[in-house]
């Protein structure tokens, strides 16, 4: 029996690359030039969501006391990116104002080096919320609607 390869372990901060790309001809087969035209997102404080989950459905059989399940519809959790805000407003608000449509691209191992995989999420920016606090730095939370099925584990195109 073949064994699965042992994972090279890493943490996401300092490794993951995140880009906003305004357009792809086909987001399931992106080109290197389309990816290069995207904006690298920096000053990120937090990330939430950005997954694909399945709703399992009971499939009972009256000939058995056991209730098996089948995989049902998939969806994504509500997703956000939280950025540090700039005192002069020169921050994520200039790149992702409310209503912006495009694609979020995640390369968990980064876009450079030996990493070869990325995920592409078609998105619309739902809200851009300022987080004001007396005891924390100014942050801006951007909420996204994932508008189509994400393309997962795509090969990062090379030049």
MIMI-220925 format. One record per residue: chain; x, y, z of N, C-alpha, C in turn; residue in one letter; residue number from 1. Coordinates in Angstrom, 1 decimal, always signed. Example, Ala and Ser with C-alpha at 12.3 -4.5 7.8 and 13.67 -1.06 7.14 Angstrom:
<nodes>
unit A&n_x +13.2&n_y -5.7&n_z +7.8&ca_x +12.3&ca_y -4.5&ca_z +7.8&c_x +13.2&c_y -3.3&c_z +7.8&code a&pos 1 .
unit A&n_x +12.8&n_y -2.2&n_z +7.1&ca_x +13.7&ca_y -1.1&ca_z +7.1&c_x +12.9&c_y +0.0&c_z +7.9&code s&pos 2 .
</nodes>
This chain:
<nodes>
unit A&n_x +0.8&n_y -1.2&n_z +0.0&ca_x +0.0&ca_y +0.0&ca_z +0.0&c_x +0.9&c_y +1.2&c_z +0.0&code x&pos 1 .
unit A&n_x +0.6&n_y +2.2&n_z -0.8&ca_x +1.3&ca_y +3.4&ca_z -0.9&c_x +1.0&c_y +4.3&c_z +0.3&code x&pos 2 .
unit A&n_x +2.0&n_y +5.1&n_z +0.7&ca_x +1.8&ca_y +6.0&ca_z +1.8&c_x +1.7&c_y +7.4&c_z +1.3&code x&pos 3 .
unit A&n_x +0.9&n_y +8.2&n_z +2.0&ca_x +0.8&ca_y +9.7&ca_z +1.7&c_x +2.1&c_y +10.3&c_z +2.0&code x&pos 4 .
unit A&n_x +2.5&n_y +11.4&n_z +1.3&ca_x +3.7&ca_y +12.1&ca_z +1.6&c_x +3.6&c_y +12.9&c_z +2.9&code x&pos 5 .
unit A&n_x +4.7&n_y +12.9&n_z +3.6&ca_x +4.7&ca_y +13.7&ca_z +4.9&c_x +4.7&c_y +15.2&c_z +4.6&code x&pos 6 .
unit A&n_x +3.8&n_y +15.9&n_z +5.3&ca_x +3.6&ca_y +17.3&ca_z +5.0&c_x +4.8&c_y +18.1&c_z +5.6&code x&pos 7 .
unit A&n_x +5.2&n_y +19.1&n_z +4.8&ca_x +6.2&ca_y +20.1&ca_z +5.3&c_x +5.3&c_y +21.2&c_z +6.0&code x&pos 8 .
unit A&n_x +5.5&n_y +21.2&n_z +7.3&ca_x +4.6&ca_y +22.0&ca_z +8.1&c_x +5.0&c_y +23.5&c_z +8.1&code x&pos 9 .
unit A&n_x +4.0&n_y +24.4&n_z +8.2&ca_x +4.3&ca_y +25.8&ca_z +8.2&c_x +3.1&c_y +26.5&c_z +8.8&code x&pos 10 .
unit A&n_x +3.3&n_y +27.8&n_z +9.2&ca_x +2.2&ca_y +28.6&ca_z +9.7&c_x +1.9&c_y +29.6&c_z +8.6&code x&pos 11 .
unit A&n_x +0.6&n_y +30.0&n_z +8.5&ca_x +0.2&ca_y +30.9&ca_z +7.5&c_x +0.8&c_y +32.3&c_z +7.5&code x&pos 12 .
unit A&n_x +0.9&n_y +33.0&n_z +8.7&ca_x +1.5&ca_y +34.3&ca_z +8.7&c_x +3.0&c_y +34.3&c_z +8.2&code x&pos 13 .
unit A&n_x +3.3&n_y +35.2&n_z +7.3&ca_x +4.6&ca_y +35.3&ca_z +6.8&c_x +4.8&c_y +34.3&c_z +5.6&code x&pos 14 .
unit A&n_x +3.9&n_y +33.5&n_z +5.3&ca_x +4.0&ca_y +32.5&ca_z +4.2&c_x +2.9&c_y +32.7&c_z +3.1&code x&pos 15 .
unit A&n_x +1.7&n_y +32.8&n_z +3.6&ca_x +0.6&ca_y +32.9&ca_z +2.6&c_x +0.6&c_y +34.1&c_z +1.8&code x&pos 16 .
unit A&n_x +0.4&n_y +34.0&n_z +0.5&ca_x +0.2&ca_y +35.1&ca_z -0.4&c_x -1.3&c_y +35.3&c_z -0.7&code x&pos 17 .
unit A&n_x -1.8&n_y +36.6&n_z -0.6&ca_x -3.2&ca_y +36.9&ca_z -1.0&c_x -3.2&c_y +38.0&c_z -2.0&code x&pos 18 .
unit A&n_x -3.9&n_y +37.8&n_z -3.0&ca_x -4.0&ca_y +38.8&ca_z -4.1&c_x -5.5&c_y +39.1&c_z -4.4&code x&pos 19 .
unit A&n_x -5.8&n_y +40.3&n_z -4.8&ca_x -7.1&ca_y +40.7&ca_z -5.4&c_x -6.8&c_y +40.8&c_z -6.9&code x&pos 20 .
unit A&n_x -7.6&n_y +40.0&n_z -7.7&ca_x -7.5&ca_y +40.1&ca_z -9.1&c_x -8.8&c_y +40.6&c_z -9.6&code x&pos 21 .
unit A&n_x -8.8&n_y +41.7&n_z -10.4&ca_x -10.1&ca_y +42.2&ca_z -10.8&c_x -10.8&c_y +41.3&c_z -11.9&code x&pos 22 .
unit A&n_x -10.0&n_y +40.6&n_z -12.7&ca_x -10.7&ca_y +39.9&ca_z -13.8&c_x -9.8&c_y +38.7&c_z -14.2&code x&pos 23 .
unit A&n_x -10.5&n_y +37.6&n_z -14.6&ca_x -9.9&ca_y +36.5&ca_z -15.2&c_x -10.7&c_y +36.2&c_z -16.4&code x&pos 24 .
unit A&n_x -10.2&n_y +35.7&n_z -17.5&ca_x -11.0&ca_y +35.2&ca_z -18.7&c_x -11.7&c_y +34.0&c_z -18.2&code x&pos 25 .
unit A&n_x -11.0&n_y +33.1&n_z -17.5&ca_x -11.7&ca_y +31.9&ca_z -16.9&c_x -10.9&c_y +31.7&c_z -15.6&code x&pos 26 .
unit A&n_x -11.6&n_y +32.0&n_z -14.4&ca_x -10.9&ca_y +31.9&ca_z -13.1&c_x -10.5&c_y +30.4&c_z -12.8&code x&pos 27 .
unit A&n_x -11.0&n_y +29.5&n_z -13.5&ca_x -10.6&ca_y +28.1&ca_z -13.2&c_x -9.3&c_y +27.7&c_z -13.9&code x&pos 28 .
unit A&n_x -8.9&n_y +28.5&n_z -14.9&ca_x -7.6&ca_y +28.3&ca_z -15.6&c_x -6.9&c_y +29.7&c_z -15.8&code x&pos 29 .
unit A&n_x -6.5&n_y +30.3&n_z -14.7&ca_x -5.9&ca_y +31.6&ca_z -14.7&c_x -4.5&c_y +31.6&c_z -15.4&code x&pos 30 .
unit A&n_x -4.2&n_y +32.7&n_z -16.0&ca_x -2.9&ca_y +32.8&ca_z -16.6&c_x -1.9&c_y +33.6&c_z -15.7&code x&pos 31 .
unit A&n_x -0.6&n_y +33.5&n_z -16.0&ca_x +0.4&ca_y +34.2&ca_z -15.2&c_x +0.2&c_y +35.7&c_z -15.3&code x&pos 32 .
unit A&n_x -0.1&n_y +36.2&n_z -16.5&ca_x -0.3&ca_y +37.7&ca_z -16.7&c_x -1.5&c_y +38.2&c_z -16.0&code x&pos 33 .
unit A&n_x -2.6&n_y +37.4&n_z -15.9&ca_x -3.8&ca_y +37.8&ca_z -15.2&c_x -3.4&c_y +37.9&c_z -13.7&code x&pos 34 .
unit A&n_x -2.7&n_y +36.9&n_z -13.2&ca_x -2.3&ca_y +36.8&ca_z -11.8&c_x -1.4&c_y +38.0&c_z -11.4&code x&pos 35 .
unit A&n_x -0.5&n_y +38.3&n_z -12.3&ca_x +0.5&ca_y +39.4&ca_z -12.1&c_x -0.2&c_y +40.7&c_z -12.1&code x&pos 36 .
unit A&n_x -1.3&n_y +40.8&n_z -12.8&ca_x -2.1&ca_y +42.1&ca_z -12.8&c_x -2.9&c_y +42.3&c_z -11.5&code x&pos 37 .
unit A&n_x -2.9&n_y +41.3&n_z -10.6&ca_x -3.6&ca_y +41.5&ca_z -9.3&c_x -2.8&c_y +42.3&c_z -8.4&code x&pos 38 .
unit A&n_x -3.5&n_y +42.7&n_z -7.3&ca_x -2.9&ca_y +43.5&ca_z -6.2&c_x -2.5&c_y +42.6&c_z -5.0&code x&pos 39 .
unit A&n_x -1.3&n_y +42.7&n_z -4.6&ca_x -0.9&ca_y +41.9&ca_z -3.4&c_x -1.5&c_y +42.7&c_z -2.2&code x&pos 40 .
unit A&n_x -2.2&n_y +41.9&n_z -1.4&ca_x -2.8&ca_y +42.5&ca_z -0.2&c_x -1.9&c_y +42.4&c_z +1.0&code x&pos 41 .
unit A&n_x -1.6&n_y +43.6&n_z +1.6&ca_x -0.7&ca_y +43.6&ca_z +2.8&c_x -1.4&c_y +44.3&c_z +3.9&code x&pos 42 .
unit A&n_x -0.7&n_y +44.4&n_z +5.0&ca_x -1.3&ca_y +45.0&ca_z +6.3&c_x -2.4&c_y +44.2&c_z +6.8&code x&pos 43 .
unit A&n_x -2.4&n_y +42.9&n_z +6.6&ca_x -3.5&ca_y +42.0&ca_z +7.1&c_x -3.3&c_y +41.7&c_z +8.5&code x&pos 44 .
unit A&n_x -4.4&n_y +41.9&n_z +9.3&ca_x -4.4&ca_y +41.6&ca_z +10.7&c_x -5.1&c_y +40.3&c_z +11.1&code x&pos 45 .
unit A&n_x -6.1&n_y +39.9&n_z +10.3&ca_x -6.9&ca_y +38.7&ca_z +10.6&c_x -7.6&c_y +38.2&c_z +9.3&code x&pos 46 .
unit A&n_x -8.0&n_y +36.9&n_z +9.4&ca_x -8.6&ca_y +36.3&ca_z +8.3&c_x -9.7&c_y +35.3&c_z +8.8&code x&pos 47 .
unit A&n_x -10.8&n_y +35.3&n_z +8.2&ca_x -11.9&ca_y +34.3&ca_z +8.7&c_x -12.7&c_y +33.8&c_z +7.5&code x&pos 48 .
unit A&n_x -13.1&n_y +32.6&n_z +7.6&ca_x -13.9&ca_y +32.0&ca_z +6.5&c_x -13.0&c_y +31.4&c_z +5.4&code x&pos 49 .
unit A&n_x -13.3&n_y +31.7&n_z +4.2&ca_x -12.5&ca_y +31.2&ca_z +3.0&c_x -12.3&c_y +29.7&c_z +3.0&code x&pos 50 .
unit A&n_x -13.4&n_y +29.0&n_z +3.0&ca_x -13.4&ca_y +27.6&ca_z +3.0&c_x -14.6&c_y +27.1&c_z +2.1&code x&pos 51 .
unit A&n_x -14.6&n_y +25.8&n_z +1.9&ca_x -15.8&ca_y +25.2&ca_z +1.2&c_x -16.2&c_y +24.0&c_z +2.1&code x&pos 52 .
unit A&n_x -17.5&n_y +24.0&n_z +2.5&ca_x -18.0&ca_y +23.0&ca_z +3.3&c_x -19.2&c_y +22.3&c_z +2.6&code x&pos 53 .
unit A&n_x -19.5&n_y +21.1&n_z +3.0&ca_x -20.6&ca_y +20.3&ca_z +2.4&c_x -21.7&c_y +20.1&c_z +3.4&code x&pos 54 .
unit A&n_x -22.9&n_y +20.1&n_z +3.0&ca_x -24.0&ca_y +19.8&ca_z +3.8&c_x -24.4&c_y +18.3&c_z +3.6&code x&pos 55 .
unit A&n_x -24.1&n_y +17.4&n_z +4.5&ca_x -24.4&ca_y +16.0&ca_z +4.3&c_x -25.9&c_y +15.8&c_z +4.6&code x&pos 56 .
unit A&n_x -26.5&n_y +14.9&n_z +3.8&ca_x -27.9&ca_y +14.6&ca_z +3.8&c_x -28.2&c_y +13.2&c_z +4.2&code x&pos 57 .
unit A&n_x -29.1&n_y +13.0&n_z +5.2&ca_x -29.5&ca_y +11.6&ca_z +5.6&c_x -30.1&c_y +10.9&c_z +4.4&code x&pos 58 .
unit A&n_x -29.7&n_y +9.6&n_z +4.2&ca_x -30.2&ca_y +8.8&ca_z +3.1&c_x -30.7&c_y +7.5&c_z +3.7&code x&pos 59 .
unit A&n_x -31.8&n_y +7.5&n_z +4.5&ca_x -32.2&ca_y +6.3&ca_z +5.2&c_x -32.7&c_y +5.2&c_z +4.2&code x&pos 60 .
unit A&n_x -32.5&n_y +4.0&n_z +4.7&ca_x -33.0&ca_y +2.8&ca_z +4.0&c_x -33.9&c_y +2.0&c_z +5.0&code x&pos 61 .
unit A&n_x -35.1&n_y +1.8&n_z +4.6&ca_x -36.0&ca_y +1.1&ca_z +5.5&c_x -35.6&c_y -0.3&c_z +5.8&code x&pos 62 .
unit A&n_x -34.6&n_y -0.8&n_z +5.1&ca_x -34.2&ca_y -2.2&ca_z +5.4&c_x -33.1&c_y -2.3&c_z +6.4&code x&pos 63 .
unit A&n_x -32.7&n_y -1.1&n_z +7.0&ca_x -31.6&ca_y -1.0&ca_z +7.9&c_x -31.9&c_y -0.1&c_z +9.0&code x&pos 64 .
unit A&n_x -31.4&n_y -0.3&n_z +10.2&ca_x -31.5&ca_y +0.6&ca_z +11.3&c_x -30.5&c_y +1.7&c_z +11.3&code x&pos 65 .
unit A&n_x -29.5&n_y +1.6&n_z +10.4&ca_x -28.4&ca_y +2.6&ca_z +10.2&c_x -28.8&c_y +3.6&c_z +9.2&code x&pos 66 .
unit A&n_x -28.6&n_y +4.9&n_z +9.4&ca_x -28.9&ca_y +5.9&ca_z +8.5&c_x -27.6&c_y +6.4&c_z +7.8&code x&pos 67 .
unit A&n_x -27.4&n_y +6.0&n_z +6.6&ca_x -26.2&ca_y +6.5&ca_z +5.9&c_x -26.4&c_y +8.0&c_z +5.4&code x&pos 68 .
unit A&n_x -25.3&n_y +8.6&n_z +5.0&ca_x -25.4&ca_y +10.0&ca_z +4.5&c_x -24.8&c_y +10.1&c_z +3.2&code x&pos 69 .
unit A&n_x -25.3&n_y +11.0&n_z +2.4&ca_x -24.7&ca_y +11.3&ca_z +1.1&c_x -24.2&c_y +12.8&c_z +1.1&code x&pos 70 .
unit A&n_x -23.2&n_y +13.1&n_z +0.4&ca_x -22.7&ca_y +14.5&ca_z +0.3&c_x -23.7&c_y +15.3&c_z -0.4&code x&pos 71 .
unit A&n_x -24.1&n_y +16.5&n_z +0.2&ca_x -25.1&ca_y +17.4&ca_z -0.4&c_x -24.4&c_y +18.6&c_z -1.0&code x&pos 72 .
unit A&n_x -25.2&n_y +19.7&n_z -1.0&ca_x -24.7&ca_y +20.9&ca_z -1.5&c_x -23.5&c_y +21.5&c_z -0.8&code x&pos 73 .
unit A&n_x -22.6&n_y +22.2&n_z -1.5&ca_x -21.5&ca_y +22.9&ca_z -0.9&c_x -21.8&c_y +24.4&c_z -0.8&code x&pos 74 .
unit A&n_x -21.1&n_y +25.0&n_z +0.2&ca_x -21.2&ca_y +26.4&ca_z +0.3&c_x -19.9&c_y +26.9&c_z +1.0&code x&pos 75 .
unit A&n_x -19.8&n_y +28.2&n_z +1.2&ca_x -18.6&ca_y +28.8&ca_z +1.9&c_x -19.2&c_y +29.6&c_z +3.1&code x&pos 76 .
unit A&n_x -18.4&n_y +29.6&n_z +4.2&ca_x -18.8&ca_y +30.4&ca_z +5.3&c_x -18.7&c_y +31.9&c_z +5.0&code x&pos 77 .
unit A&n_x -19.3&n_y +32.7&n_z +5.7&ca_x -19.1&ca_y +34.2&ca_z +5.6&c_x -17.6&c_y +34.4&c_z +5.7&code x&pos 78 .
unit A&n_x -17.1&n_y +35.2&n_z +4.9&ca_x -15.6&ca_y +35.4&ca_z +4.8&c_x -15.2&c_y +36.9&c_z +5.0&code x&pos 79 .
unit A&n_x -14.1&n_y +37.1&n_z +5.7&ca_x -13.6&ca_y +38.5&ca_z +6.0&c_x -12.1&c_y +38.5&c_z +5.9&code x&pos 80 .
unit A&n_x -11.6&n_y +39.7&n_z +5.6&ca_x -10.2&ca_y +40.0&ca_z +5.8&c_x -10.2&c_y +41.3&c_z +6.6&code x&pos 81 .
unit A&n_x -9.4&n_y +41.3&n_z +7.7&ca_x -9.2&ca_y +42.5&ca_z +8.5&c_x -7.9&c_y +43.1&c_z +8.3&code x&pos 82 .
unit A&n_x -7.8&n_y +44.3&n_z +7.9&ca_x -6.6&ca_y +45.0&ca_z +7.6&c_x -6.3&c_y +46.1&c_z +8.6&code x&pos 83 .
unit A&n_x -5.1&n_y +46.5&n_z +8.8&ca_x -4.7&ca_y +47.7&ca_z +9.5&c_x -5.1&c_y +48.9&c_z +8.7&code x&pos 84 .
unit A&n_x -5.7&n_y +49.9&n_z +9.3&ca_x -6.0&ca_y +51.2&ca_z +8.6&c_x -4.9&c_y +52.2&c_z +8.7&code x&pos 85 .
unit A&n_x -4.9&n_y +53.0&n_z +7.6&ca_x -3.9&ca_y +54.1&ca_z +7.5&c_x -4.5&c_y +55.4&c_z +8.0&code x&pos 86 .
unit A&n_x -3.8&n_y +56.2&n_z +8.7&ca_x -4.3&ca_y +57.5&ca_z +9.3&c_x -4.8&c_y +58.4&c_z +8.1&code x&pos 87 .
unit A&n_x -4.2&n_y +58.3&n_z +7.0&ca_x -4.5&ca_y +59.2&ca_z +5.8&c_x -5.5&c_y +58.5&c_z +4.9&code x&pos 88 .
unit A&n_x -6.0&n_y +57.3&n_z +5.2&ca_x -6.9&ca_y +56.6&ca_z +4.4&c_x -6.3&c_y +55.9&c_z +3.2&code x&pos 89 .
unit A&n_x -5.0&n_y +55.8&n_z +3.1&ca_x -4.3&ca_y +55.1&ca_z +2.0&c_x -4.1&c_y +53.7&c_z +2.3&code x&pos 90 .
unit A&n_x -5.2&n_y +52.9&n_z +2.3&ca_x -5.2&ca_y +51.5&ca_z +2.8&c_x -6.1&c_y +50.7&c_z +1.9&code x&pos 91 .
unit A&n_x -6.6&n_y +49.6&n_z +2.5&ca_x -7.5&ca_y +48.7&ca_z +1.7&c_x -8.7&c_y +49.3&c_z +1.1&code x&pos 92 .
unit A&n_x -9.1&n_y +50.4&n_z +1.7&ca_x -10.3&ca_y +51.1&ca_z +1.2&c_x -10.1&c_y +51.6&c_z -0.2&code x&pos 93 .
unit A&n_x -8.9&n_y +51.8&n_z -0.7&ca_x -8.6&ca_y +52.3&ca_z -2.0&c_x -8.7&c_y +51.1&c_z -3.0&code x&pos 94 .
unit A&n_x -8.5&n_y +49.9&n_z -2.5&ca_x -8.4&ca_y +48.7&ca_z -3.4&c_x -9.7&c_y +48.0&c_z -3.4&code x&pos 95 .
unit A&n_x -10.4&n_y +47.9&n_z -2.2&ca_x -11.6&ca_y +47.1&ca_z -2.1&c_x -12.8&c_y +47.8&c_z -1.5&code x&pos 96 .
unit A&n_x -13.3&n_y +48.9&n_z -2.2&ca_x -14.5&ca_y +49.6&ca_z -1.7&c_x -15.7&c_y +48.7&c_z -1.8&code x&pos 97 .
unit A&n_x -16.7&n_y +49.0&n_z -1.0&ca_x -18.0&ca_y +48.2&ca_z -1.1&c_x -18.5&c_y +48.2&c_z -2.5&code x&pos 98 .
unit A&n_x -18.9&n_y +47.0&n_z -2.9&ca_x -19.4&ca_y +46.8&ca_z -4.3&c_x -18.4&c_y +46.2&c_z -5.3&code x&pos 99 .
unit A&n_x -17.1&n_y +46.3&n_z -4.9&ca_x -16.1&ca_y +45.8&ca_z -5.8&c_x -16.3&c_y +44.3&c_z -6.1&code x&pos 100 .
unit A&n_x -16.2&n_y +43.9&n_z -7.3&ca_x -16.3&ca_y +42.5&ca_z -7.7&c_x -14.9&c_y +42.1&c_z -8.3&code x&pos 101 .
unit A&n_x -14.6&n_y +40.8&n_z -8.2&ca_x -13.4&ca_y +40.3&ca_z -8.7&c_x -13.1&c_y +38.9&c_z -8.1&code x&pos 102 .
unit A&n_x -11.8&n_y +38.7&n_z -7.8&ca_x -11.4&ca_y +37.4&ca_z -7.3&c_x -10.3&c_y +37.6&c_z -6.2&code x&pos 103 .
unit A&n_x -10.5&n_y +36.8&n_z -5.1&ca_x -9.5&ca_y +36.7&ca_z -4.1&c_x -8.7&c_y +35.4&c_z -4.4&code x&pos 104 .
unit A&n_x -7.4&n_y +35.5&n_z -4.4&ca_x -6.5&ca_y +34.4&ca_z -4.7&c_x -5.6&c_y +34.1&c_z -3.5&code x&pos 105 .
unit A&n_x -5.6&n_y +32.9&n_z -3.0&ca_x -4.8&ca_y +32.5&ca_z -1.8&c_x -3.8&c_y +31.5&c_z -2.2&code x&pos 106 .
unit A&n_x -2.5&n_y +31.7&n_z -2.0&ca_x -1.5&ca_y +30.7&ca_z -2.2&c_x -0.9&c_y +30.5&c_z -0.8&code x&pos 107 .
unit A&n_x -1.4&n_y +29.4&n_z -0.1&ca_x -1.0&ca_y +29.2&ca_z +1.3&c_x +0.5&c_y +29.0&c_z +1.5&code x&pos 108 .
unit A&n_x +1.2&n_y +28.5&n_z +0.5&ca_x +2.6&ca_y +28.4&ca_z +0.6&c_x +3.3&c_y +29.6&c_z +0.0&code x&pos 109 .
unit A&n_x +2.6&n_y +30.6&n_z -0.4&ca_x +3.2&ca_y +31.8&ca_z -1.1&c_x +3.2&c_y +31.7&c_z -2.6&code x&pos 110 .
unit A&n_x +3.4&n_y +32.8&n_z -3.3&ca_x +3.4&ca_y +32.8&ca_z -4.7&c_x +4.8&c_y +32.5&c_z -5.3&code x&pos 111 .
unit A&n_x +5.8&n_y +32.6&n_z -4.4&ca_x +7.2&ca_y +32.4&ca_z -4.9&c_x +7.7&c_y +31.1&c_z -4.3&code x&pos 112 .
unit A&n_x +8.8&n_y +30.6&n_z -4.9&ca_x +9.4&ca_y +29.4&ca_z -4.4&c_x +8.8&c_y +28.1&c_z -4.9&code x&pos 113 .
unit A&n_x +8.7&n_y +27.1&n_z -4.1&ca_x +8.3&ca_y +25.8&ca_z -4.6&c_x +6.8&c_y +25.5&c_z -4.5&code x&pos 114 .
unit A&n_x +6.1&n_y +26.5&n_z -3.9&ca_x +4.6&ca_y +26.2&ca_z -3.8&c_x +4.0&c_y +26.2&c_z -5.2&code x&pos 115 .
unit A&n_x +3.1&n_y +25.3&n_z -5.4&ca_x +2.5&ca_y +25.2&ca_z -6.7&c_x +0.9&c_y +25.3&c_z -6.7&code x&pos 116 .
unit A&n_x +0.3&n_y +25.5&n_z -5.5&ca_x -1.1&ca_y +25.4&ca_z -5.4&c_x -1.7&c_y +26.8&c_z -4.9&code x&pos 117 .
unit A&n_x -2.9&n_y +27.1&n_z -5.5&ca_x -3.6&ca_y +28.3&ca_z -5.0&c_x -5.1&c_y +28.0&c_z -5.2&code x&pos 118 .
unit A&n_x -5.9&n_y +28.8&n_z -4.4&ca_x -7.4&ca_y +28.8&ca_z -4.5&c_x -7.9&c_y +30.1&c_z -5.0&code x&pos 119 .
unit A&n_x -8.9&n_y +30.1&n_z -5.8&ca_x -9.5&ca_y +31.4&ca_z -6.4&c_x -10.9&c_y +31.4&c_z -6.0&code x&pos 120 .
unit A&n_x -11.3&n_y +32.5&n_z -5.3&ca_x -12.7&ca_y +32.8&ca_z -4.9&c_x -13.3&c_y +33.9&c_z -5.7&code x&pos 121 .
unit A&n_x -14.4&n_y +33.7&n_z -6.4&ca_x -15.1&ca_y +34.9&ca_z -7.0&c_x -15.8&c_y +35.6&c_z -5.9&code x&pos 122 .
unit A&n_x -15.7&n_y +36.9&n_z -5.9&ca_x -16.2&ca_y +37.7&ca_z -4.7&c_x -16.9&c_y +39.0&c_z -5.1&code x&pos 123 .
unit A&n_x -17.7&n_y +39.5&n_z -4.2&ca_x -18.2&ca_y +40.8&ca_z -4.2&c_x -18.0&c_y +41.3&c_z -2.8&code x&pos 124 .
unit A&n_x -17.5&n_y +42.6&n_z -2.7&ca_x -17.3&ca_y +43.2&ca_z -1.4&c_x -18.6&c_y +43.6&c_z -0.8&code x&pos 125 .
unit A&n_x -19.0&n_y +43.0&n_z +0.3&ca_x -20.3&ca_y +43.3&ca_z +0.9&c_x -20.3&c_y +44.6&c_z +1.8&code x&pos 126 .
unit A&n_x -19.2&n_y +44.7&n_z +2.6&ca_x -19.1&ca_y +45.8&ca_z +3.5&c_x -17.6&c_y +46.1&c_z +3.8&code x&pos 127 .
unit A&n_x -17.3&n_y +47.3&n_z +4.2&ca_x -16.0&ca_y +47.8&ca_z +4.6&c_x -16.2&c_y +48.5&c_z +5.9&code x&pos 128 .
unit A&n_x -16.0&n_y +47.8&n_z +7.0&ca_x -16.3&ca_y +48.3&ca_z +8.4&c_x -15.1&c_y +48.8&c_z +9.1&code x&pos 129 .
unit A&n_x -15.2&n_y +49.9&n_z +9.6&ca_x -14.1&ca_y +50.5&ca_z +10.4&c_x -14.3&c_y +50.0&c_z +11.9&code x&pos 130 .
unit A&n_x -13.2&n_y +49.5&n_z +12.4&ca_x -13.2&ca_y +49.0&ca_z +13.8&c_x -12.4&c_y +50.0&c_z +14.7&code x&pos 131 .
unit A&n_x -13.2&n_y +50.7&n_z +15.5&ca_x -12.6&ca_y +51.7&ca_z +16.3&c_x -12.6&c_y +51.2&c_z +17.8&code x&pos 132 .
unit A&n_x -11.5&n_y +51.4&n_z +18.4&ca_x -11.3&ca_y +51.0&ca_z +19.8&c_x -10.3&c_y +51.9&c_z +20.5&code x&pos 133 .
unit A&n_x -10.5&n_y +52.1&n_z +21.8&ca_x -9.6&ca_y +52.9&ca_z +22.5&c_x -8.3&c_y +52.1&c_z +22.9&code x&pos 134 .
unit A&n_x -8.4&n_y +50.7&n_z +22.8&ca_x -7.3&ca_y +49.9&ca_z +23.3&c_x -6.6&c_y +49.1&c_z +22.2&code x&pos 135 .
unit A&n_x -7.0&n_y +49.4&n_z +20.9&ca_x -6.4&ca_y +48.6&ca_z +19.8&c_x -6.1&c_y +49.6&c_z +18.6&code x&pos 136 .
unit A&n_x -5.3&n_y +49.1&n_z +17.7&ca_x -5.0&ca_y +50.0&ca_z +16.6&c_x -6.2&c_y +50.0&c_z +15.6&code x&pos 137 .
unit A&n_x -6.3&n_y +51.0&n_z +14.8&ca_x -7.4&ca_y +51.1&ca_z +13.9&c_x -7.4&c_y +50.0&c_z +12.8&code x&pos 138 .
unit A&n_x -8.5&n_y +49.4&n_z +12.6&ca_x -8.6&ca_y +48.3&ca_z +11.6&c_x -9.8&c_y +48.5&c_z +10.8&code x&pos 139 .
unit A&n_x -9.7&n_y +47.8&n_z +9.6&ca_x -10.8&ca_y +47.8&ca_z +8.7&c_x -11.2&c_y +46.4&c_z +8.3&code x&pos 140 .
unit A&n_x -12.4&n_y +46.0&n_z +8.6&ca_x -12.8&ca_y +44.6&ca_z +8.2&c_x -13.6&c_y +44.6&c_z +6.9&code x&pos 141 .
unit A&n_x -13.1&n_y +43.9&n_z +6.0&ca_x -13.8&ca_y +43.8&ca_z +4.7&c_x -14.5&c_y +42.5&c_z +4.6&code x&pos 142 .
unit A&n_x -15.8&n_y +42.5&n_z +4.4&ca_x -16.7&ca_y +41.3&ca_z +4.3&c_x -17.0&c_y +41.0&c_z +2.8&code x&pos 143 .
unit A&n_x -17.0&n_y +39.7&n_z +2.5&ca_x -17.1&ca_y +39.3&ca_z +1.1&c_x -18.3&c_y +38.3&c_z +1.0&code x&pos 144 .
unit A&n_x -19.0&n_y +38.4&n_z -0.1&ca_x -19.9&ca_y +37.4&ca_z -0.6&c_x -19.1&c_y +36.6&c_z -1.6&code x&pos 145 .
unit A&n_x -19.1&n_y +35.3&n_z -1.4&ca_x -18.5&ca_y +34.4&ca_z -2.4&c_x -19.5&c_y +34.1&c_z -3.4&code x&pos 146 .
unit A&n_x -19.4&n_y +34.5&n_z -4.6&ca_x -20.5&ca_y +34.6&ca_z -5.6&c_x -20.6&c_y +33.3&c_z -6.5&code x&pos 147 .
unit A&n_x -19.6&n_y +32.5&n_z -6.6&ca_x -19.6&ca_y +31.3&ca_z -7.4&c_x -18.7&c_y +30.3&c_z -6.6&code x&pos 148 .
unit A&n_x -18.8&n_y +29.1&n_z -7.1&ca_x -18.0&ca_y +28.0&ca_z -6.5&c_x -16.5&c_y +28.3&c_z -6.7&code x&pos 149 .
unit A&n_x -15.7&n_y +28.3&n_z -5.6&ca_x -14.3&ca_y +28.6&ca_z -5.7&c_x -13.6&c_y +27.5&c_z -6.5&code x&pos 150 .
unit A&n_x -12.5&n_y +27.9&n_z -7.1&ca_x -11.6&ca_y +26.9&ca_z -7.8&c_x -10.5&c_y +26.6&c_z -6.8&code x&pos 151 .
unit A&n_x -10.4&n_y +25.4&n_z -6.4&ca_x -9.5&ca_y +25.0&ca_z -5.4&c_x -8.3&c_y +24.2&c_z -5.9&code x&pos 152 .
unit A&n_x -7.1&n_y +24.3&n_z -5.3&ca_x -5.9&ca_y +23.6&ca_z -5.6&c_x -5.5&c_y +23.7&c_z -7.1&code x&pos 153 .
unit A&n_x -5.6&n_y +24.9&n_z -7.6&ca_x -5.1&ca_y +25.1&ca_z -9.0&c_x -3.6&c_y +25.2&c_z -9.0&code x&pos 154 .
unit A&n_x -3.0&n_y +24.9&n_z -10.0&ca_x -1.6&ca_y +25.0&ca_z -10.2&c_x -1.3&c_y +26.5&c_z -10.5&code x&pos 155 .
unit A&n_x -0.4&n_y +27.1&n_z -9.7&ca_x +0.0&ca_y +28.5&ca_z -9.9&c_x +0.7&c_y +28.6&c_z -11.3&code x&pos 156 .
unit A&n_x +0.2&n_y +29.4&n_z -12.2&ca_x +0.8&ca_y +29.5&ca_z -13.5&c_x +2.1&c_y +30.2&c_z -13.4&code x&pos 157 .
unit A&n_x +3.0&n_y +29.7&n_z -14.3&ca_x +4.4&ca_y +30.3&ca_z -14.3&c_x +4.5&c_y +31.0&c_z -15.6&code x&pos 158 .
unit A&n_x +5.5&n_y +31.9&n_z -15.7&ca_x +5.7&ca_y +32.7&ca_z -16.9&c_x +6.2&c_y +31.8&c_z -18.1&code x&pos 159 .
</nodes>
